[in-house]
Amino acid sequence: MEQKKYKLSFAGIFILNFIFFLSHASINMLPSYLKGLGATNGYIGLFMNITSFMLMGYVLFFGKIANTLPRKPVLIAAHLLFVISMGGSFIFHDNLVLLFMLRITSSISYFFGYTINMNIMYDILPYDKRVRGIAFFGVSGILSNPVGAFIGENVIKHFDGYALFLSGMIIALFVIVWIIVLKIPENIHRNTISEHFITIIKRTNLKSLIFFSFIYGGAFGVIVSFLPNYTTIKLGKPNLSLFFTTFSIVAIFFRIVFYKILEILKYKTLIILSFTTILLSLINLFFLHNDFQLVVTGFLYGIGHSILFPVLSTQFVNSGEEHEKITLNNTFIAVNVAGNVVFAFILGIISDFFGLQTIYGIYGIIIFITLFIAIVIKGYSHSSEEKK
């Protein structure tokens, strides 16, 4: 009976996480539309990743009260704001200033949805199943990317680009309905006072994890934010679906078939392997000339992503006491998405002067340096089996 209840809870949150991320992934083709309005690459980089910036602010300033918030009402209210913001963006689709302001408002659903969904999962997962559990749970977010890319590409193919805002709004309405019917457990440590974000990131045992999570987050941000416009230049049309479809197939296959290696191999080995494949994906993207290379890029990046997310996330959460797991998980998410917004914004500005290709060249160098650091430093080489 308990096992059945666990499976139902997992399935319900899995579906919620999928449609939540899909509401955001469905507008990932916006860079092509924004470029047509005259937006700079710096604007596009910040616009597409302002959700990450808002999440950082939430964890930084309100992280201590995250434990106390009632989950279902907060999720419903946040997604209602997303629906309103998408509707407003559709109406004011040609005003870059208003679009940016509405994007900020819509980001509220992102930081609440992202953190609460994962926190619920850590509540229902047994300690010894966290690595594989988070690996499987992450499939829900991964699946949203190719589906969102497919929706986005078909929307801009048959309608004006600003119709993307309507697709996001419609999917968010489904999210709200699912939240209403779903039984969402409240935090079992709701009355426990959490450590502040600043206190957490000062912990010595988290320094290497913070660095790797930050760089890993940046890789996803710079690839996805500029790929629609980069593929337009290199291949003649905006294309996210080839990358995301291959990336998702590889990531899902890897997590389902090879999930045991996440629990057996040393974390250092896994992290080195992951950054190696991400580096190769960026090199391939830098020299992009045909669709097949885009498929290869998705394959290589998919391997790295499928390993790094569950490994880094569970290392963060398992580094502290059980009552700290929500704060530690939120810290991981904040550090990870900080890489999204910081690198996408800075490299977007640089590319306004030197071209989009420089983004992938520069980030390839950053990953190469990170890989070297991962090889030479010590202190994170244990496996999850050794921690038990």
FIMARFI-488515 format. One record per residue (C-alpha): x, y, z; residue number from 0; residue in one letter. Coordinates in Angstrom, 2 decimals. Example, Ala and Ser with C-alpha at 12.3 -4.5 7.8 and 13.67 -1.06 7.14 Angstrom:
2
        u        v        w   nr  rest
    12.30    -4.50     7.80    0     A
    13.67    -1.06     7.14    1     S
END
This chain:
388
        u        v        w   nr  rest
     0.00     0.00     0.00    0     M
     2.80     2.38     0.95    1     E
     4.68     1.51    -2.26    2     Q
     1.56     2.20    -4.36    3     K
     1.06     5.56    -2.63    4     K
     4.70     6.45    -3.32    5     Y
     4.36     5.57    -7.02    6     K
     1.16     7.63    -7.37    7     L
     2.78    10.64    -5.69    8     S
     5.84    10.34    -7.92    9     F
     3.70    10.08   -11.07   10     A
     1.56    13.07   -10.11   11     G
     4.52    15.37    -9.45   12     I
     6.26    14.01   -12.57   13     F
     3.32    15.11   -14.74   14     I
     3.11    18.45   -12.95   15     L
     6.79    19.12   -13.55   16     N
     6.47    18.20   -17.23   17     F
     3.61    20.57   -18.03   18     I
     5.12    23.29   -15.81   19     F
     8.39    23.24   -17.75   20     F
     6.46    22.87   -21.02   21     L
     4.68    26.18   -20.38   22     S
     8.11    27.83   -20.36   23     H
     9.72    25.66   -23.05   24     A
     6.91    26.44   -25.51   25     S
     8.19    30.04   -25.80   26     I
    11.85    29.11   -26.35   27     N
    11.57    30.15   -30.02   28     M
    11.02    33.77   -28.97   29     L
    14.63    34.83   -29.75   30     P
    13.83    34.74   -33.48   31     S
    10.76    36.93   -32.95   32     Y
    12.58    39.32   -30.61   33     L
    15.41    39.69   -33.12   34     K
    12.82    40.77   -35.68   35     G
    11.69    43.52   -33.30   36     L
    15.25    44.87   -33.21   37     G
    16.36    43.35   -29.90   38     A
    20.11    43.01   -29.32   39     T
    21.71    39.69   -28.37   40     N
    22.33    41.11   -24.90   41     G
    18.60    41.85   -24.51   42     Y
    17.68    38.39   -25.79   43     I
    20.14    36.68   -23.44   44     G
    18.74    38.54   -20.44   45     L
    15.10    38.21   -21.56   46     F
    15.30    34.45   -22.00   47     M
    17.07    33.95   -18.67   48     N
    15.45    36.59   -16.45   49     I
    13.56    33.68   -14.88   50     T
    16.89    32.48   -13.52   51     S
    17.73    35.94   -12.16   52     F
    14.37    36.10   -10.38   53     M
    14.89    32.63    -8.91   54     L
    18.26    33.75    -7.53   55     M
    16.59    36.76    -5.90   56     G
    13.87    34.59    -4.39   57     Y
    16.35    32.18    -2.81   58     V
    18.63    35.01    -1.67   59     L
    16.01    37.21    -0.03   60     F
    13.16    34.84     0.79   61     F
    14.91    31.47     1.12   62     G
    14.44    31.39     4.90   63     K
    10.64    31.46     4.58   64     I
    10.49    28.91     1.73   65     A
     9.75    26.17     4.27   66     N
     6.68    27.97     5.61   67     T
     4.81    28.66     2.36   68     L
     1.63    26.63     1.62   69     P
     2.51    24.84    -1.59   70     R
    -0.78    24.46    -3.47   71     K
    -2.07    28.08    -3.09   72     P
     1.36    29.48    -3.96   73     V
     1.63    27.34    -7.10   74     L
    -1.87    28.29    -8.27   75     I
    -1.29    32.02    -7.69   76     A
     2.11    31.94    -9.40   77     A
     0.75    30.23   -12.51   78     H
    -2.21    32.61   -12.66   79     L
     0.34    35.43   -12.85   80     L
     2.05    33.55   -15.69   81     F
    -1.26    33.30   -17.57   82     V
    -1.92    37.02   -17.11   83     I
     1.64    37.90   -18.15   84     S
     1.44    35.79   -21.31   85     M
    -1.89    37.40   -22.20   86     G
    -0.39    40.85   -21.67   87     G
     2.63    39.93   -23.77   88     S
     0.35    38.85   -26.61   89     F
    -1.46    42.21   -26.49   90     I
     1.72    44.33   -26.24   91     F
     3.76    42.05   -28.50   92     H
     5.64    44.84   -30.29   93     D
     6.86    46.75   -27.23   94     N
    10.25    45.47   -26.02   95     L
    10.07    47.41   -22.75   96     V
     6.64    46.09   -21.77   97     L
     7.56    42.59   -22.91   98     L
    10.55    42.65   -20.58   99     F
     8.44    43.85   -17.63  100     M
     5.82    41.17   -18.28  101     L
     8.59    38.58   -18.56  102     R
     9.69    39.51   -15.04  103     I
     6.14    38.96   -13.77  104     T
     5.85    35.61   -15.53  105     S
     9.10    34.50   -13.88  106     S
     7.33    34.15   -10.53  107     I
     5.80    30.87   -11.68  108     S
     9.25    29.65   -12.69  109     Y
    10.99    30.04    -9.35  110     F
     8.07    28.72    -7.33  111     F
     7.38    25.84    -9.71  112     G
    11.01    24.80   -10.08  113     Y
    11.84    24.86    -6.36  114     T
     8.56    23.51    -4.96  115     I
     8.32    20.63    -7.44  116     N
    11.83    19.43    -6.61  117     M
    11.32    19.96    -2.89  118     N
     8.21    17.78    -3.00  119     I
    10.21    15.09    -4.76  120     M
    12.90    15.16    -2.07  121     Y
    10.14    14.84     0.53  122     D
     8.71    11.66    -1.00  123     I
    11.97    10.00    -2.12  124     L
    13.65     7.65     0.38  125     P
    17.23     8.72     1.17  126     Y
    18.78     5.71    -0.56  127     D
    16.78     6.32    -3.76  128     K
    17.53     9.99    -4.23  129     R
    20.13     9.78    -6.99  130     V
    18.09     7.46    -9.20  131     R
    14.83     9.16    -8.16  132     G
    16.00    12.63    -9.15  133     I
    17.48    11.16   -12.34  134     A
    14.09     9.73   -13.30  135     F
    12.24    12.83   -12.12  136     F
    14.48    14.99   -14.30  137     G
    13.13    13.16   -17.34  138     V
     9.93    15.21   -16.93  139     S
    11.84    18.45   -17.45  140     G
    13.92    16.97   -20.27  141     I
    10.80    15.80   -22.14  142     L
     9.38    19.31   -22.07  143     S
    12.23    20.62   -24.24  144     N
    11.62    18.72   -27.51  145     P
     7.84    19.01   -27.07  146     V
     8.19    22.74   -26.43  147     G
    10.52    23.13   -29.42  148     A
     8.05    21.25   -31.64  149     F
     5.19    23.47   -30.47  150     I
     7.24    26.65   -30.89  151     G
     8.53    25.83   -34.36  152     E
     5.03    25.00   -35.60  153     N
     3.58    28.14   -34.06  154     V
     6.06    30.45   -35.80  155     I
     5.67    28.43   -39.01  156     K
     1.90    28.96   -39.22  157     H
     1.34    32.13   -37.18  158     F
     3.08    35.34   -36.20  159     D
     5.86    34.90   -33.63  160     G
     3.90    36.57   -30.85  161     Y
     1.42    33.68   -30.95  162     A
     4.04    31.88   -28.83  163     L
     2.72    33.83   -25.85  164     F
    -0.70    32.24   -26.36  165     L
     0.79    28.75   -26.42  166     S
     2.51    29.41   -23.09  167     G
    -0.72    30.78   -21.62  168     M
    -2.82    27.79   -22.70  169     I
    -0.35    25.25   -21.30  170     I
    -0.17    27.19   -18.01  171     A
    -3.95    26.86   -17.69  172     L
    -3.52    23.08   -17.85  173     F
    -0.88    23.38   -15.12  174     V
    -3.35    25.18   -12.86  175     I
    -6.03    22.53   -13.42  176     V
    -3.55    19.75   -12.59  177     W
    -2.41    21.54    -9.42  178     I
    -6.03    21.83    -8.29  179     I
    -6.78    18.10    -8.72  180     V
    -3.39    16.87    -7.49  181     L
    -2.79    16.02    -3.84  182     K
     0.28    18.06    -2.95  183     I
     1.96    17.21     0.38  184     P
     3.04    20.07     2.60  185     E
     6.63    20.34     3.79  186     N
     7.24    18.02     6.74  187     I
     9.80    20.51     8.12  188     H
     7.47    23.48     7.68  189     R
     8.04    24.79    11.20  190     N
    11.82    24.46    11.08  191     T
    13.90    27.64    10.72  192     I
    16.12    27.41     7.65  193     S
    19.67    28.56     7.21  194     E
    20.10    31.65     5.05  195     H
    21.33    31.23     1.47  196     F
    24.52    33.18     2.24  197     I
    25.28    30.90     5.20  198     T
    24.83    27.82     3.03  199     I
    27.13    28.92     0.19  200     I
    29.89    29.72     2.69  201     K
    30.17    26.07     3.68  202     R
    33.59    24.74     2.76  203     T
    32.28    21.35     1.64  204     N
    30.10    23.01    -1.02  205     L
    32.70    25.17    -2.77  206     K
    33.50    22.76    -5.60  207     S
    29.82    21.85    -6.02  208     L
    28.86    25.51    -6.28  209     I
    31.50    26.12    -8.94  210     F
    30.54    23.09   -11.04  211     F
    26.81    23.84   -10.74  212     S
    27.34    27.45   -11.82  213     F
    29.36    26.50   -14.92  214     I
    27.01    23.65   -15.81  215     Y
    24.02    26.00   -15.63  216     G
    25.77    28.47   -17.92  217     G
    26.25    25.81   -20.60  218     A
    22.52    25.19   -20.90  219     F
    21.76    28.92   -20.87  220     G
    24.15    29.91   -23.65  221     V
    23.23    26.96   -25.89  222     I
    19.45    27.35   -25.70  223     V
    19.19    31.16   -25.58  224     S
    21.03    31.76   -28.84  225     F
    20.52    28.53   -30.78  226     L
    17.39    29.70   -32.71  227     P
    19.20    32.73   -34.15  228     N
    22.51    30.87   -34.53  229     Y
    20.89    28.08   -36.55  230     T
    19.16    30.71   -38.68  231     T
    22.57    32.12   -39.60  232     I
    24.31    28.76   -40.05  233     K
    21.52    26.56   -41.41  234     L
    19.07    29.03   -42.92  235     G
    16.22    28.48   -40.45  236     K
    15.69    28.54   -36.67  237     P
    15.93    25.04   -35.21  238     N
    15.70    23.88   -31.61  239     L
    13.90    20.59   -32.14  240     S
    16.83    18.66   -33.65  241     L
    19.05    19.55   -30.71  242     F
    16.40    18.97   -28.05  243     F
    15.03    15.75   -29.54  244     T
    18.46    14.10   -29.65  245     T
    19.41    15.56   -26.28  246     F
    16.22    14.22   -24.71  247     S
    16.45    10.74   -26.23  248     I
    20.04    10.35   -25.03  249     V
    19.35    11.79   -21.57  250     A
    16.26     9.66   -21.00  251     I
    17.89     6.48   -22.33  252     F
    20.97     7.09   -20.20  253     F
    18.98     7.67   -17.01  254     R
    16.73     4.66   -17.52  255     I
    19.32     2.15   -18.74  256     V
    22.52     3.29   -17.03  257     F
    21.17     4.89   -13.86  258     Y
    23.12     2.46   -11.65  259     K
    26.43     4.03   -12.67  260     I
    25.27     7.24   -10.99  261     L
    25.34     5.33    -7.71  262     E
    28.44     3.21    -8.33  263     I
    31.04     5.40   -10.06  264     L
    32.93     8.04    -8.12  265     K
    31.47    11.53    -8.43  266     Y
    34.78    12.87    -9.71  267     K
    34.71    10.41   -12.62  268     T
    31.12    11.33   -13.46  269     L
    31.81    15.08   -13.35  270     I
    34.92    14.77   -15.55  271     I
    33.00    12.63   -18.05  272     L
    30.11    15.11   -18.11  273     S
    32.20    18.22   -18.73  274     F
    34.17    16.37   -21.41  275     T
    31.02    15.62   -23.42  276     T
    29.72    19.17   -22.91  277     I
    33.05    20.55   -24.18  278     L
    32.82    18.35   -27.28  279     L
    29.25    19.54   -27.89  280     S
    30.36    23.19   -27.80  281     L
    33.28    22.53   -30.16  282     I
    30.87    20.84   -32.56  283     N
    28.43    23.76   -32.25  284     L
    31.20    26.28   -32.92  285     F
    31.87    24.60   -36.30  286     F
    28.17    24.05   -37.10  287     L
    27.46    23.66   -40.83  288     H
    24.66    21.09   -41.17  289     N
    21.73    19.44   -39.39  290     D
    23.71    16.31   -38.54  291     F
    26.13    18.34   -36.42  292     Q
    23.16    19.73   -34.51  293     L
    22.08    16.15   -33.80  294     V
    25.60    15.28   -32.61  295     V
    25.61    18.36   -30.37  296     T
    22.38    17.21   -28.74  297     G
    23.80    13.71   -28.27  298     F
    27.00    14.92   -26.58  299     L
    25.32    17.54   -24.42  300     Y
    22.59    15.05   -23.46  301     G
    25.15    12.71   -21.89  302     I
    26.69    15.47   -19.77  303     G
    23.36    16.93   -18.71  304     H
    21.84    13.57   -17.78  305     S
    24.73    12.91   -15.39  306     I
    25.41    16.32   -13.87  307     L
    21.93    17.32   -12.77  308     F
    21.09    14.36   -10.49  309     P
    24.67    14.01    -9.23  310     V
    25.17    17.68    -8.28  311     L
    21.63    18.05    -6.91  312     S
    21.84    15.04    -4.59  313     T
    25.35    15.96    -3.46  314     Q
    24.02    19.36    -2.41  315     F
    21.02    17.94    -0.56  316     V
    22.91    15.08     1.11  317     N
    25.68    17.41     2.32  318     S
    23.55    18.69     5.23  319     G
    20.99    17.61     7.79  320     E
    17.65    16.19     6.71  321     E
    15.71    19.27     7.83  322     H
    17.97    21.41     5.61  323     E
    17.20    19.57     2.38  324     K
    14.78    22.21     1.02  325     I
    17.23    25.05     1.62  326     T
    20.08    23.03     0.14  327     L
    18.02    22.07    -2.90  328     N
    16.96    25.69    -3.43  329     N
    20.60    26.75    -3.14  330     T
    21.63    24.25    -5.81  331     F
    18.88    25.47    -8.14  332     I
    19.79    29.13    -7.54  333     A
    23.49    28.57    -8.20  334     V
    22.72    26.47   -11.27  335     N
    20.38    29.00   -12.87  336     V
    22.73    31.85   -11.92  337     A
    25.04    30.42   -14.55  338     G
    22.16    30.67   -17.06  339     N
    21.58    34.37   -16.68  340     V
    25.14    35.57   -16.00  341     V
    26.79    33.89   -18.98  342     F
    23.87    34.36   -21.39  343     A
    23.73    38.09   -20.65  344     F
    27.49    38.76   -20.74  345     I
    28.20    36.60   -23.78  346     L
    25.13    38.01   -25.51  347     G
    26.60    41.50   -25.21  348     I
    29.99    40.27   -26.47  349     I
    28.31    38.61   -29.46  350     S
    26.68    41.92   -30.43  351     D
    30.20    43.04   -31.34  352     F
    31.86    39.81   -32.48  353     F
    29.02    37.55   -33.66  354     G
    27.03    34.66   -32.17  355     L
    29.73    32.10   -32.94  356     Q
    32.01    33.69   -30.34  357     T
    29.54    32.66   -27.61  358     I
    30.21    28.97   -28.15  359     Y
    33.94    29.49   -28.61  360     G
    34.31    31.43   -25.35  361     I
    32.15    29.02   -23.39  362     Y
    34.10    26.11   -24.79  363     G
    37.23    27.66   -23.27  364     I
    35.41    28.10   -19.94  365     I
    34.37    24.43   -19.95  366     I
    37.94    23.39   -20.82  367     F
    39.25    25.29   -17.78  368     I
    36.49    23.75   -15.63  369     T
    37.43    20.29   -16.85  370     L
    41.06    20.89   -15.89  371     F
    39.97    22.04   -12.41  372     I
    37.74    18.96   -12.04  373     A
    40.72    16.74   -12.80  374     I
    43.23    18.34   -10.43  375     V
    41.20    19.24    -7.33  376     I
    40.31    16.78    -4.58  377     K
    37.50    16.42    -2.08  378     G
    34.52    15.23    -4.08  379     Y
    35.61    11.79    -5.26  380     S
    33.27     9.67    -3.13  381     H
    30.34     7.73    -4.59  382     S
    26.85     7.68    -3.19  383     S
    27.44     4.11    -2.01  384     E
    30.34     5.31     0.13  385     E
    28.19     7.92     1.79  386     K
    25.64     5.46     3.08  387     K
END
